[in-house]
């Protein structure tokens, strides 16, 4: 894991055909996220309503990478 990333937990609102997701972190913040690492390699399905852990770069707070499905 990289030092300069922010870790958040959120819930998936929408899933798009290209495996991107719209994730709600809190009441005001939604982030476009894509699955990373083993989630993408093994085609682990992410459905609306799933709880996920995201890592977000501090330089771009609108996109993130899903690192774990809870």
KASUL-V588242 format. One record per run of one state. SS is the DSSP state (~ for helix, > for strand, _ for the rest). FROM is the first residue (numbers start at 1). TO is the last residue. If there is no record, write none. Layout:
# KASUL-V588242
ss = [SS;SS]
from = [FROM;FROM]
to = [TO;TO]
This chain:
# KASUL-V588242
ss = [_;>;_;>;_;>;_;~;_;>;_;>;_]
from = [1;5;16;20;25;30;36;38;42;51;58;63;70]
to = [4;15;19;24;29;35;37;41;50;57;62;69;70]
